[in-house]
Amino acid sequence: MIKGRLLLLILGVAILVMLAPFVMAEEAPRITKDELKVLLDDPDLVILDVRRGKDWNKSDKKIKGAVRENPKRFKSWAHTYSKEKTLVLYCA
């Protein structure tokens, strides 16, 4: 009985440790399309289209000047953008 409870306790702690980064992370601020329109001429704005390949290819709606990035390869491109810029990511 004690072994079972200990195992459940260890399992519970392990799950909490694994989920902590997701629970503690702040949600990114969101903006509306009207708020984005106001920013379009800002040289410090970078718009990243992170739609999946098939969704991007099928769409005839793309924001002019947006840079297409593969969301699955985030680690390979995330460092290429200056922290001084305002990044807007969109997927729909």
A tleap script that builds the chain and sets N, CA, C and O, in Angstrom:
source leaprc.protein.ff14SB
mol = sequence {
  NMET ILE LYS GLY ARG LEU LEU LEU LEU ILE
  LEU GLY VAL ALA ILE LEU VAL MET LEU ALA
  PRO PHE VAL MET ALA GLU GLU ALA PRO ARG
  ILE THR LYS ASP GLU LEU LYS VAL LEU LEU
  ASP ASP PRO ASP LEU VAL ILE LEU ASP VAL
  ARG ARG GLY LYS ASP TRP ASN LYS SER ASP
  LYS LYS ILE LYS GLY ALA VAL ARG GLU ASN
  PRO LYS ARG PHE LYS SER TRP ALA HIE THR
  TYR SER LYS GLU LYS THR LEU VAL LEU TYR
  CYS CALA
}
set mol.1.N position { 0.817 -1.188 0.000 }
set mol.1.CA position { 0.000 0.000 0.000 }
set mol.1.C position { 0.868 1.263 0.000 }
set mol.1.O position { 0.588 2.207 -0.739 }
set mol.2.N position { 1.917 1.283 0.824 }
set mol.2.CA position { 2.806 2.437 0.891 }
set mol.2.C position { 3.568 2.588 -0.424 }
set mol.2.O position { 3.797 3.705 -0.887 }
set mol.3.N position { 3.962 1.460 -1.024 }
set mol.3.CA position { 4.678 1.525 -2.300 }
set mol.3.C position { 3.795 2.131 -3.381 }
set mol.3.O position { 4.276 2.906 -4.207 }
set mol.4.N position { 2.536 1.797 -3.387 }
set mol.4.CA position { 1.598 2.336 -4.372 }
set mol.4.C position { 1.425 3.830 -4.231 }
set mol.4.O position { 1.413 4.556 -5.225 }
set mol.5.N position { 1.289 4.300 -2.985 }
set mol.5.CA position { 1.147 5.737 -2.732 }
set mol.5.C position { 2.423 6.493 -3.092 }
set mol.5.O position { 2.379 7.583 -3.662 }
set mol.6.N position { 3.558 5.888 -2.747 }
set mol.6.CA position { 4.833 6.512 -3.083 }
set mol.6.C position { 4.996 6.622 -4.594 }
set mol.6.O position { 5.451 7.645 -5.107 }
set mol.7.N position { 4.622 5.568 -5.296 }
set mol.7.CA position { 4.705 5.582 -6.762 }
set mol.7.C position { 3.798 6.666 -7.348 }
set mol.7.O position { 4.200 7.380 -8.267 }
set mol.8.N position { 2.568 6.793 -6.817 }
set mol.8.CA position { 1.652 7.842 -7.285 }
set mol.8.C position { 2.197 9.233 -6.989 }
set mol.8.O position { 2.072 10.138 -7.814 }
set mol.9.N position { 2.798 9.408 -5.819 }
set mol.9.CA position { 3.386 10.689 -5.468 }
set mol.9.C position { 4.532 11.047 -6.408 }
set mol.9.O position { 4.619 12.180 -6.882 }
set mol.10.N position { 5.402 10.093 -6.675 }
set mol.10.CA position { 6.525 10.330 -7.587 }
set mol.10.C position { 6.014 10.646 -8.984 }
set mol.10.O position { 6.526 11.550 -9.645 }
set mol.11.N position { 5.015 9.910 -9.434 }
set mol.11.CA position { 4.429 10.149 -10.758 }
set mol.11.C position { 3.809 11.544 -10.826 }
set mol.11.O position { 3.976 12.249 -11.822 }
set mol.12.N position { 3.096 11.943 -9.774 }
set mol.12.CA position { 2.479 13.267 -9.735 }
set mol.12.C position { 3.513 14.377 -9.779 }
set mol.12.O position { 3.340 15.358 -10.502 }
set mol.13.N position { 4.576 14.234 -9.020 }
set mol.13.CA position { 5.644 15.238 -9.013 }
set mol.13.C position { 6.304 15.304 -10.388 }
set mol.13.O position { 6.594 16.394 -10.882 }
set mol.14.N position { 6.542 14.165 -11.001 }
set mol.14.CA position { 7.166 14.136 -12.326 }
set mol.14.C position { 6.289 14.867 -13.352 }
set mol.14.O position { 6.803 15.616 -14.184 }
set mol.15.N position { 5.005 14.658 -13.295 }
set mol.15.CA position { 4.088 15.331 -14.225 }
set mol.15.C position { 4.109 16.837 -13.991 }
set mol.15.O position { 4.141 17.612 -14.947 }
set mol.16.N position { 4.092 17.260 -12.723 }
set mol.16.CA position { 4.145 18.691 -12.421 }
set mol.16.C position { 5.432 19.335 -12.925 }
set mol.16.O position { 5.409 20.449 -13.449 }
set mol.17.N position { 6.548 18.640 -12.768 }
set mol.17.CA position { 7.826 19.166 -13.233 }
set mol.17.C position { 7.826 19.312 -14.751 }
set mol.17.O position { 8.337 20.298 -15.282 }
set mol.18.N position { 7.256 18.340 -15.443 }
set mol.18.CA position { 7.226 18.401 -16.913 }
set mol.18.C position { 6.300 19.493 -17.416 }
set mol.18.O position { 6.586 20.103 -18.447 }
set mol.19.N position { 5.203 19.758 -16.726 }
set mol.19.CA position { 4.230 20.742 -17.182 }
set mol.19.C position { 4.520 22.160 -16.694 }
set mol.19.O position { 3.933 23.113 -17.205 }
set mol.20.N position { 5.401 22.316 -15.728 }
set mol.20.CA position { 5.673 23.628 -15.135 }
set mol.20.C position { 6.028 24.708 -16.159 }
set mol.20.O position { 5.496 25.814 -16.063 }
set mol.21.N position { 6.908 24.438 -17.139 }
set mol.21.CA position { 7.236 25.504 -18.104 }
set mol.21.C position { 6.032 26.004 -18.884 }
set mol.21.O position { 5.971 27.178 -19.248 }
set mol.22.N position { 5.075 25.125 -19.143 }
set mol.22.CA position { 3.900 25.528 -19.906 }
set mol.22.C position { 2.918 26.318 -19.041 }
set mol.22.O position { 2.285 27.260 -19.517 }
set mol.23.N position { 2.798 25.942 -17.807 }
set mol.23.CA position { 1.884 26.616 -16.900 }
set mol.23.C position { 2.427 27.981 -16.512 }
set mol.23.O position { 1.662 28.936 -16.375 }
set mol.24.N position { 3.728 28.083 -16.334 }
set mol.24.CA position { 4.344 29.308 -15.859 }
set mol.24.C position { 4.627 30.301 -16.979 }
set mol.24.O position { 4.874 31.474 -16.702 }
set mol.25.N position { 4.598 29.872 -18.215 }
set mol.25.CA position { 4.894 30.768 -19.330 }
set mol.25.C position { 3.786 31.802 -19.487 }
set mol.25.O position { 2.602 31.496 -19.348 }
set mol.26.N position { 4.192 33.017 -19.777 }
set mol.26.CA position { 3.211 34.066 -20.025 }
set mol.26.C position { 2.648 33.913 -21.425 }
set mol.26.O position { 3.347 33.491 -22.346 }
set mol.27.N position { 1.402 34.252 -21.574 }
set mol.27.CA position { 0.784 34.214 -22.886 }
set mol.27.C position { 1.251 35.430 -23.673 }
set mol.27.O position { 1.342 36.532 -23.132 }
set mol.28.N position { 1.541 35.228 -24.931 }
set mol.28.CA position { 1.975 36.330 -25.785 }
set mol.28.C position { 0.816 37.302 -25.982 }
set mol.28.O position { -0.332 36.877 -26.108 }
set mol.29.N position { 1.104 38.594 -26.011 }
set mol.29.CA position { 0.026 39.561 -26.250 }
set mol.29.C position { -0.552 39.378 -27.648 }
set mol.29.O position { 0.155 38.976 -28.572 }
set mol.30.N position { -1.794 39.664 -27.790 }
set mol.30.CA position { -2.479 39.533 -29.082 }
set mol.30.C position { -2.900 40.910 -29.567 }
set mol.30.O position { -3.166 41.814 -28.775 }
set mol.31.N position { -2.953 41.051 -30.896 }
set mol.31.CA position { -3.433 42.305 -31.477 }
set mol.31.C position { -4.465 41.981 -32.547 }
set mol.31.O position { -4.485 40.883 -33.102 }
set mol.32.N position { -5.299 42.934 -32.819 }
set mol.32.CA position { -6.312 42.772 -33.862 }
set mol.32.C position { -5.713 43.161 -35.212 }
set mol.32.O position { -4.630 43.743 -35.275 }
set mol.33.N position { -6.418 42.840 -36.275 }
set mol.33.CA position { -5.937 43.227 -37.605 }
set mol.33.C position { -5.903 44.741 -37.756 }
set mol.33.O position { -5.039 45.274 -38.452 }
set mol.34.N position { -6.834 45.438 -37.112 }
set mol.34.CA position { -6.831 46.905 -37.176 }
set mol.34.C position { -5.620 47.489 -36.448 }
set mol.34.O position { -5.032 48.468 -36.906 }
set mol.35.N position { -5.250 46.891 -35.319 }
set mol.35.CA position { -4.059 47.340 -34.600 }
set mol.35.C position { -2.800 47.057 -35.420 }
set mol.35.O position { -1.855 47.845 -35.403 }
set mol.36.N position { -2.791 45.933 -36.136 }
set mol.36.CA position { -1.652 45.599 -36.982 }
set mol.36.C position { -1.530 46.569 -38.150 }
set mol.36.O position { -0.422 46.972 -38.504 }
set mol.37.N position { -2.643 46.945 -38.746 }
set mol.37.CA position { -2.619 47.881 -39.874 }
set mol.37.C position { -1.899 49.173 -39.513 }
set mol.37.O position { -1.173 49.733 -40.334 }
set mol.38.N position { -2.097 49.644 -38.291 }
set mol.38.CA position { -1.461 50.881 -37.837 }
set mol.38.C position { 0.059 50.715 -37.789 }
set mol.38.O position { 0.796 51.681 -37.990 }
set mol.39.N position { 0.527 49.499 -37.523 }
set mol.39.CA position { 1.956 49.248 -37.365 }
set mol.39.C position { 2.684 48.885 -38.658 }
set mol.39.O position { 3.912 48.804 -38.660 }
set mol.40.N position { 1.970 48.667 -39.741 }
set mol.40.CA position { 2.576 48.127 -40.955 }
set mol.40.C position { 3.747 48.928 -41.503 }
set mol.40.O position { 4.642 48.346 -42.115 }
set mol.41.N position { 3.774 50.217 -41.311 }
set mol.41.CA position { 4.865 51.034 -41.828 }
set mol.41.C position { 6.031 51.172 -40.854 }
set mol.41.O position { 7.018 51.843 -41.157 }
set mol.42.N position { 5.926 50.550 -39.705 }
set mol.42.CA position { 6.973 50.636 -38.686 }
set mol.42.C position { 8.173 49.773 -39.100 }
set mol.42.O position { 8.020 48.566 -39.291 }
set mol.43.N position { 9.357 50.371 -39.242 }
set mol.43.CA position { 10.540 49.604 -39.661 }
set mol.43.C position { 10.992 48.575 -38.614 }
set mol.43.O position { 11.772 47.674 -38.922 }
set mol.44.N position { 10.502 48.712 -37.388 }
set mol.44.CA position { 10.864 47.761 -36.335 }
set mol.44.C position { 9.879 46.601 -36.231 }
set mol.44.O position { 9.946 45.814 -35.287 }
set mol.45.N position { 8.974 46.492 -37.184 }
set mol.45.CA position { 7.980 45.430 -37.194 }
set mol.45.C position { 8.412 44.315 -38.142 }
set mol.45.O position { 8.793 44.574 -39.284 }
set mol.46.N position { 8.351 43.085 -37.665 }
set mol.46.CA position { 8.611 41.917 -38.506 }
set mol.46.C position { 7.393 41.013 -38.393 }
set mol.46.O position { 7.024 40.588 -37.299 }
set mol.47.N position { 6.777 40.726 -39.523 }
set mol.47.CA position { 5.605 39.853 -39.542 }
set mol.47.C position { 6.050 38.480 -40.023 }
set mol.47.O position { 6.640 38.343 -41.095 }
set mol.48.N position { 5.762 37.474 -39.221 }
set mol.48.CA position { 6.153 36.100 -39.540 }
set mol.48.C position { 4.911 35.268 -39.786 }
set mol.48.O position { 4.045 35.149 -38.919 }
set mol.49.N position { 4.835 34.699 -40.963 }
set mol.49.CA position { 3.744 33.803 -41.318 }
set mol.49.C position { 4.194 32.394 -40.935 }
set mol.49.O position { 5.088 31.832 -41.567 }
set mol.50.N position { 3.587 31.834 -39.918 }
set mol.50.CA position { 4.007 30.522 -39.424 }
set mol.50.C position { 2.960 29.438 -39.690 }
set mol.50.O position { 2.841 28.468 -38.941 }
set mol.51.N position { 2.216 29.625 -40.759 }
set mol.51.CA position { 1.256 28.581 -41.134 }
set mol.51.C position { 2.003 27.363 -41.649 }
set mol.51.O position { 3.108 27.476 -42.179 }
set mol.52.N position { 1.400 26.217 -41.490 }
set mol.52.CA position { 1.990 24.987 -42.018 }
set mol.52.C position { 2.036 25.069 -43.536 }
set mol.52.O position { 1.258 25.794 -44.156 }
set mol.53.N position { 2.938 24.334 -44.113 }
set mol.53.CA position { 3.157 24.385 -45.555 }
set mol.53.C position { 1.911 24.256 -46.394 }
set mol.53.O position { 1.685 25.061 -47.296 }
set mol.54.N position { 1.091 23.246 -46.110 }
set mol.54.CA position { -0.106 23.041 -46.938 }
set mol.54.C position { -1.100 24.180 -46.766 }
set mol.54.O position { -1.752 24.583 -47.729 }
set mol.55.N position { -1.223 24.705 -45.547 }
set mol.55.CA position { -2.142 25.826 -45.314 }
set mol.55.C position { -1.647 27.088 -46.008 }
set mol.55.O position { -2.434 27.849 -46.571 }
set mol.56.N position { -0.340 27.302 -45.961 }
set mol.56.CA position { 0.247 28.473 -46.611 }
set mol.56.C position { 0.103 28.374 -48.127 }
set mol.56.O position { -0.253 29.352 -48.785 }
set mol.57.N position { 0.378 27.196 -48.677 }
set mol.57.CA position { 0.299 27.002 -50.125 }
set mol.57.C position { -1.120 27.160 -50.646 }
set mol.57.O position { -1.309 27.703 -51.735 }
set mol.58.N position { -2.107 26.709 -49.916 }
set mol.58.CA position { -3.508 26.772 -50.352 }
set mol.58.C position { -4.087 28.176 -50.280 }
set mol.58.O position { -5.040 28.496 -50.992 }
set mol.59.N position { -3.517 29.010 -49.427 }
set mol.59.CA position { -4.102 30.322 -49.180 }
set mol.59.C position { -3.713 31.350 -50.239 }
set mol.59.O position { -2.569 31.404 -50.689 }
set mol.60.N position { -4.686 32.155 -50.622 }
set mol.60.CA position { -4.393 33.274 -51.514 }
set mol.60.C position { -4.307 34.568 -50.702 }
set mol.60.O position { -4.150 35.654 -51.260 }
set mol.61.N position { -4.411 34.436 -49.376 }
set mol.61.CA position { -4.338 35.594 -48.491 }
set mol.61.C position { -3.026 35.552 -47.724 }
set mol.61.O position { -2.802 34.694 -46.870 }
set mol.62.N position { -2.171 36.504 -48.057 }
set mol.62.CA position { -0.874 36.615 -47.396 }
set mol.62.C position { -0.630 38.095 -47.117 }
set mol.62.O position { -0.999 38.957 -47.915 }
set mol.63.N position { -0.014 38.373 -45.994 }
set mol.63.CA position { 0.287 39.750 -45.645 }
set mol.63.C position { 1.546 40.174 -46.394 }
set mol.63.O position { 2.590 39.527 -46.301 }
set mol.64.N position { 1.430 41.260 -47.129 }
set mol.64.CA position { 2.554 41.760 -47.909 }
set mol.64.C position { 3.730 42.077 -46.979 }
set mol.64.O position { 3.568 42.763 -45.970 }
set mol.65.N position { 4.887 41.579 -47.325 }
set mol.65.CA position { 6.086 41.811 -46.542 }
set mol.65.C position { 6.330 40.790 -45.438 }
set mol.65.O position { 7.379 40.811 -44.793 }
set mol.66.N position { 5.373 39.903 -45.219 }
set mol.66.CA position { 5.545 38.886 -44.174 }
set mol.66.C position { 6.601 37.877 -44.602 }
set mol.66.O position { 6.752 37.571 -45.785 }
set mol.67.N position { 7.317 37.375 -43.626 }
set mol.67.CA position { 8.350 36.366 -43.862 }
set mol.67.C position { 7.765 35.003 -43.494 }
set mol.67.O position { 7.209 34.831 -42.410 }
set mol.68.N position { 7.894 34.054 -44.390 }
set mol.68.CA position { 7.379 32.702 -44.135 }
set mol.68.C position { 8.417 31.920 -43.351 }
set mol.68.O position { 9.572 31.824 -43.765 }
set mol.69.N position { 8.004 31.359 -42.214 }
set mol.69.CA position { 8.874 30.522 -41.400 }
set mol.69.C position { 8.128 29.242 -41.037 }
set mol.69.O position { 6.921 29.252 -40.795 }
set mol.70.N position { 8.864 28.159 -41.004 }
set mol.70.CA position { 8.285 26.865 -40.653 }
set mol.70.C position { 8.187 26.762 -39.136 }
set mol.70.O position { 9.212 26.805 -38.455 }
set mol.71.N position { 6.977 26.627 -38.588 }
set mol.71.CA position { 6.837 26.587 -37.135 }
set mol.71.C position { 7.525 25.372 -36.501 }
set mol.71.O position { 7.908 25.421 -35.332 }
set mol.72.N position { 7.680 24.313 -37.243 }
set mol.72.CA position { 8.337 23.118 -36.710 }
set mol.72.C position { 9.845 23.307 -36.563 }
set mol.72.O position { 10.500 22.558 -35.838 }
set mol.73.N position { 10.390 24.297 -37.241 }
set mol.73.CA position { 11.836 24.556 -37.189 }
set mol.73.C position { 12.150 25.830 -36.412 }
set mol.73.O position { 13.123 26.524 -36.708 }
set mol.74.N position { 11.327 26.127 -35.427 }
set mol.74.CA position { 11.450 27.352 -34.637 }
set mol.74.C position { 12.866 27.568 -34.118 }
set mol.74.O position { 13.389 28.680 -34.195 }
set mol.75.N position { 13.483 26.534 -33.598 }
set mol.75.CA position { 14.820 26.680 -33.015 }
set mol.75.C position { 15.867 27.086 -34.049 }
set mol.75.O position { 16.877 27.696 -33.696 }
set mol.76.N position { 15.644 26.761 -35.302 }
set mol.76.CA position { 16.636 27.095 -36.327 }
set mol.76.C position { 16.532 28.541 -36.809 }
set mol.76.O position { 17.507 29.073 -37.339 }
set mol.77.N position { 15.384 29.189 -36.641 }
set mol.77.CA position { 15.245 30.564 -37.130 }
set mol.77.C position { 14.957 31.602 -36.050 }
set mol.77.O position { 15.078 32.799 -36.312 }
set mol.78.N position { 14.588 31.188 -34.871 }
set mol.78.CA position { 14.194 32.145 -33.832 }
set mol.78.C position { 15.303 33.142 -33.505 }
set mol.78.O position { 15.021 34.313 -33.247 }
set mol.79.N position { 16.537 32.703 -33.512 }
set mol.79.CA position { 17.661 33.577 -33.148 }
set mol.79.C position { 18.011 34.591 -34.249 }
set mol.79.O position { 18.800 35.505 -34.010 }
set mol.80.N position { 17.449 34.445 -35.418 }
set mol.80.CA position { 17.806 35.337 -36.527 }
set mol.80.C position { 17.101 36.699 -36.447 }
set mol.80.O position { 17.452 37.630 -37.173 }
set mol.81.N position { 16.119 36.804 -35.568 }
set mol.81.CA position { 15.376 38.056 -35.454 }
set mol.81.C position { 15.808 38.818 -34.207 }
set mol.81.O position { 15.910 38.246 -33.122 }
set mol.82.N position { 16.058 40.096 -34.371 }
set mol.82.CA position { 16.525 40.947 -33.288 }
set mol.82.C position { 15.480 41.053 -32.180 }
set mol.82.O position { 14.280 41.138 -32.442 }
set mol.83.N position { 15.953 41.046 -30.957 }
set mol.83.CA position { 15.068 41.226 -29.814 }
set mol.83.C position { 14.581 42.670 -29.731 }
set mol.83.O position { 13.661 42.978 -28.973 }
set mol.84.N position { 15.191 43.538 -30.499 }
set mol.84.CA position { 14.792 44.947 -30.525 }
set mol.84.C position { 13.589 45.172 -31.438 }
set mol.84.O position { 12.950 46.222 -31.375 }
set mol.85.N position { 13.279 44.193 -32.283 }
set mol.85.CA position { 12.147 44.309 -33.216 }
set mol.85.C position { 10.854 43.824 -32.576 }
set mol.85.O position { 10.869 43.062 -31.609 }
set mol.86.N position { 9.752 44.271 -33.125 }
set mol.86.CA position { 8.440 43.776 -32.716 }
set mol.86.C position { 8.085 42.650 -33.666 }
set mol.86.O position { 7.939 42.876 -34.868 }
set mol.87.N position { 7.945 41.445 -33.148 }
set mol.87.CA position { 7.597 40.292 -33.970 }
set mol.87.C position { 6.118 40.002 -33.854 }
set mol.87.O position { 5.569 39.933 -32.755 }
set mol.88.N position { 5.479 39.833 -34.996 }
set mol.88.CA position { 4.082 39.444 -35.054 }
set mol.88.C position { 4.036 38.121 -35.800 }
set mol.88.O position { 4.430 38.041 -36.963 }
set mol.89.N position { 3.560 37.096 -35.135 }
set mol.89.CA position { 3.417 35.782 -35.752 }
set mol.89.C position { 1.954 35.544 -36.044 }
set mol.89.O position { 1.094 35.821 -35.208 }
set mol.90.N position { 1.667 35.030 -37.232 }
set mol.90.CA position { 0.275 34.689 -37.508 }
set mol.90.C position { 0.210 33.344 -38.225 }
set mol.90.O position { 1.130 32.930 -38.931 }
set mol.91.N position { -0.933 32.683 -38.005 }
set mol.91.CA position { -1.084 31.356 -38.591 }
set mol.91.C position { -2.444 31.158 -39.209 }
set mol.91.O position { -2.783 30.036 -39.584 }
set mol.92.N position { -3.234 32.197 -39.330 }
set mol.92.CA position { -4.539 32.018 -39.951 }
set mol.92.C position { -4.878 33.198 -40.826 }
set mol.92.O position { -5.946 33.227 -41.437 }
savepdb mol mol.pdb
quit
